Structure formats: C-alpha cells, structure tokens
Amino acid sequence: MMTNSSPRILGIGGGTRPGSSAERYLQLALSAAEKAGATTTFLGAHSLRLPLYEPSAAADGAAQQLVEELRRADGIIIASPGYHGTVSGFMKNALDYAEETRSDKRPYFSERAVGCMAVAGGWQAAVGTMASLREIVHALRGWPTPMGVAINIAEAPLDPAGTCQSTSVIQQIQLMASQVVEFANLSTHRQL
Ligand SMILES: Cc1cc2nc3c(=O)[nH]c(=O)nc-3n(C[C@H](O)[C@H](O)[C@H](O)COP(=O)(O)O)c2cc1C
C-alpha cells in the first residue's frame, strides 16, 4: 500500500520516435518501482522537448517542471536510446537542466540513487550508452545503482502492448528499480 512516506521516484527518458522503446522500457521500470513501494512520476519525450540548455536563461514551462521534479525526487531512473554509440542529444539536453539545482542544499542528483537504462539496436551501443549514463550520474553527484540495464532491442523487442518477452531483461529492470527504492528508503534526508 502506498503511504505518504512512499519514496518518490522520478523517471526521465525516452526518445522522440513515436512508440520509443526507451520510453516504454522506462514505464516498465516505473511500474516495478511502484511494486517495490514507490510513487512515481514519468517525464517522457513529450515533457522533455526543451530548448537547448542555456546556463544564463531562466528555466520555465516544461523545463521548470523537470527541475522541480528533480528537486522533489527521492530516487531517479533514466532511460536513453543509444544514438551513434552513446546517450542521445535529446536526453543529454534534458539532463543538462540539472545545472539549475547547482546552488540547492541538495544539488544535482546528490543523495539519490539513480538507475540507468540504455536501449539500442545492438550490444555495443547499449552497453556504451549505459556506461555513459553512469558517468553523467557520477558527475551529477548521484549514486548509480549496482544494477544498470543495457537492452539490445534486437534481442528484447516489445510487443505492441509494450510487454517485454525477455525474462532476463524483466528481472534486471525489477532489480534495478528495487535498488533505487531501497536506497531512497534508507536515506535519512528524504523530504517527507
Ligand atoms: C540517430 C540514431 C542513431 C542510432 N545509433 C545507433 C547506434 O550507434 N547503435 C545502435 O545499436 N543503434 C543505434 N540506433 C538505433 C536505436 O538505438 C534503436 O532504434 C533504439 O531502439 C532507439 O530507441 P527508441 O526506440 O527509444 O527510439 C540509432 C538510432 C537513431 C535514430
């Protein structure tokens, strides 16, 4: 049962392609986080169509929503498609908005566990993108979960209902999501 003290997990990700598999995999991860006791917020491609980040410009509209959700989150899950071997520009731009929290008491992703997921057409880009996401999370002072999920869409396609047929990928997503929730539950700094 959800309570007021359920950790808030923010999901950020997806691609601009209609039916983006990264976005659908992110939704599966948020469902797993809910089963682990969290409340979740989903910011997919629709919410992340943001202007190119400019450090001197004030964030407003959807950008402001992203920044506020980052501030509120007790844990974060990020999903990016692999573009040309790494994180898509669309996703990197969204993550750059974390800079708006630099002067906060809890800046960037500090004190939060961050689950990283990458979806690509082959293993090389899937694994490389997942490693790049972890590098970004380190730079943002977050705690990448021990389990990250690299998905080769050729081996783990989603059916039209968004269901994944790969038991192994489902188990990895469940473990990653439960680690994000577990870390949030352990945090003594959780904003209740
Ligand atoms: C611009 C672009 C670049 C891509 N580059 C790669 C790549 O380097 N390696 C790879 O395995 N797949 C690559 N892909 C395929 C995507 O990673 C794959 O289609 C993935 O499922 C995309 O996620 P989406 O379904 O969320 O759009 C690329 C796709 C696009 C559109």
The ligand as a MOL file (V3000), in Angstrom:
LIG
                    3D

  0  0  0     0  0            999 V3000
M  V30 BEGIN CTAB
M  V30 COUNTS 31 33 0 0 0
M  V30 BEGIN ATOM
M  V30 1 C 20.0630 8.8210 -34.8770 0
M  V30 2 C 20.1220 7.3720 -34.4550 0
M  V30 3 C 21.3410 6.8040 -34.1560 0
M  V30 4 C 21.4090 5.4730 -33.7760 0
M  V30 5 N 22.6280 4.9390 -33.4800 0
M  V30 6 C 22.7120 3.6490 -33.0950 0
M  V30 7 C 23.9720 3.0630 -32.7840 0
M  V30 8 O 25.0200 3.6790 -32.8650 0
M  V30 9 N 23.9850 1.7770 -32.4030 0
M  V30 10 C 22.8580 1.0260 -32.2770 0
M  V30 11 O 22.9300 -0.1310 -31.8940 0
M  V30 12 N 21.6510 1.5620 -32.5600 0
M  V30 13 C 21.5470 2.8380 -32.9710 0
M  V30 14 N 20.3390 3.3820 -33.2560 0
M  V30 15 C 19.1470 2.5650 -33.0670 0
M  V30 16 C 18.4890 2.8820 -31.7150 0
M  V30 17 O 19.3820 2.7740 -30.6390 0
M  V30 18 C 17.3280 1.9010 -31.5030 0
M  V30 19 O 16.3900 2.0580 -32.5520 0
M  V30 20 C 16.6860 2.1530 -30.1890 0
M  V30 21 O 15.6660 1.2030 -30.0280 0
M  V30 22 C 16.1510 3.5700 -30.2200 0
M  V30 23 O 15.3340 3.8020 -29.1640 0
M  V30 24 P 13.8510 4.2900 -29.3530 0
M  V30 25 O 13.0680 3.0700 -29.7670 0
M  V30 26 O 13.5520 4.7430 -27.9690 0
M  V30 27 O 13.7880 5.3570 -30.3780 0
M  V30 28 C 20.2390 4.6960 -33.6780 0
M  V30 29 C 19.0110 5.2800 -33.9950 0
M  V30 30 C 18.9480 6.6050 -34.3730 0
M  V30 31 C 17.6030 7.2090 -34.6850 0
M  V30 END ATOM
M  V30 BEGIN BOND
M  V30 1 1 1 2
M  V30 2 1 2 3
M  V30 3 2 2 30
M  V30 4 2 3 4
M  V30 5 1 4 5
M  V30 6 1 4 28
M  V30 7 2 5 6
M  V30 8 1 6 7
M  V30 9 1 6 13
M  V30 10 2 7 8
M  V30 11 1 7 9
M  V30 12 1 9 10
M  V30 13 2 10 11
M  V30 14 1 10 12
M  V30 15 2 12 13
M  V30 16 1 13 14
M  V30 17 1 14 15
M  V30 18 1 14 28
M  V30 19 1 15 16
M  V30 20 1 16 17
M  V30 21 1 16 18
M  V30 22 1 18 19
M  V30 23 1 18 20
M  V30 24 1 20 21
M  V30 25 1 20 22
M  V30 26 1 22 23
M  V30 27 1 23 24
M  V30 28 2 24 25
M  V30 29 1 24 26
M  V30 30 1 24 27
M  V30 31 2 28 29
M  V30 32 1 29 30
M  V30 33 1 30 31
M  V30 END BOND
M  V30 END CTAB
M  END
